Amino acid sequence: MTVVVDASAAVEIALGNEFSQPFQEVLNEADVVLAPDTFPAEITNVFWKYGHHSHLPAEKCQHGIAYCLDLIDDYVPTQY
C-alpha cells in the first residue's frame, strides 16, 4: 500500500499527540510513504513555530524534524 503523508500527520506522530496512533498504524502497514516536495519546508516551519511560540526546546524541534523526514521514502514534485 502506498501512503501520502502531509506535514500535520507527520508532526502529530513525531510529537505523540492525541491522534498519532491511527496515523502511525497506517504508516506501519505502508509499503511506500510519499510526501509532496514541499514537506521538508513545511515540517521545518512547524517546528520553528513550536520552538518560537510554544518554547519547545531546540533539541526536541531538531529531533522532530529529523523524525518526520525519516518517515518519507520519496517525494512527489508539486510542479511540472
C-alpha positions as CSV (number, residue, x, y, z in Angstrom):
1,M,0.0,0.0,0.0
2,T,1.2,3.5,-0.9
3,V,0.5,6.3,1.6
4,V,0.8,10.0,1.2
5,V,1.7,11.9,4.3
6,D,1.2,15.6,4.9
7,A,3.0,17.7,7.4
8,S,0.2,17.8,10.0
9,A,0.0,14.0,10.3
10,A,3.8,13.7,10.5
11,V,4.0,16.3,13.2
12,E,1.2,14.6,15.1
13,I,3.2,11.3,15.0
14,A,6.5,12.9,15.9
15,L,5.0,14.7,19.0
16,G,3.0,11.7,20.1
17,N,-0.2,13.8,20.1
18,E,-3.7,12.7,20.6
19,F,-4.3,11.3,17.1
20,S,-0.8,9.9,16.5
21,Q,-1.7,6.3,17.0
22,P,-4.1,5.9,14.0
23,F,-1.6,7.7,11.7
24,Q,1.3,5.5,12.9
25,E,-0.8,2.4,12.3
26,V,-1.3,3.3,8.7
27,L,2.3,4.1,8.2
28,N,3.3,0.8,9.7
29,E,1.3,-1.0,7.1
30,A,2.5,1.1,4.1
31,D,4.9,-0.3,1.6
32,V,5.8,3.2,0.3
33,V,5.4,6.5,2.1
34,L,5.3,9.6,-0.2
35,A,5.1,13.3,0.6
36,P,5.0,16.5,-1.6
37,D,8.4,18.0,-2.2
38,T,7.4,21.0,0.0
39,F,7.2,18.6,3.0
40,P,10.7,19.4,4.4
41,A,10.0,23.2,4.4
42,E,6.6,22.6,5.9
43,I,8.0,20.4,8.7
44,T,10.8,22.9,9.5
45,N,8.3,25.7,9.6
46,V,6.0,23.9,12.0
47,F,8.8,23.0,14.4
48,W,10.2,26.6,14.2
49,K,6.8,27.8,15.3
50,Y,6.7,25.2,18.1
51,G,10.1,26.4,19.3
52,H,9.4,30.1,18.9
53,H,5.9,30.3,20.2
54,S,5.4,27.2,22.4
55,H,9.0,27.2,23.6
56,L,9.6,23.6,22.6
57,P,13.4,23.1,23.2
58,A,15.6,23.3,20.1
59,E,16.8,19.7,20.6
60,K,13.2,18.4,20.5
61,C,12.5,20.5,17.4
62,Q,15.5,19.2,15.6
63,H,14.6,15.6,16.6
64,G,11.1,16.2,15.4
65,I,12.3,17.4,12.0
66,A,14.6,14.5,11.6
67,Y,11.9,12.0,12.7
68,C,9.4,13.5,10.2
69,L,11.9,13.4,7.3
70,D,12.8,9.8,8.1
71,L,9.2,8.8,7.6
72,I,9.3,9.6,3.9
73,D,10.5,7.2,1.2
74,D,10.1,9.5,-1.7
75,Y,8.9,13.0,-2.6
76,V,6.4,13.9,-5.3
77,P,7.0,17.1,-7.2
78,T,4.4,19.8,-6.7
79,Q,5.2,21.5,-10.0
80,Y,5.6,20.1,-13.5
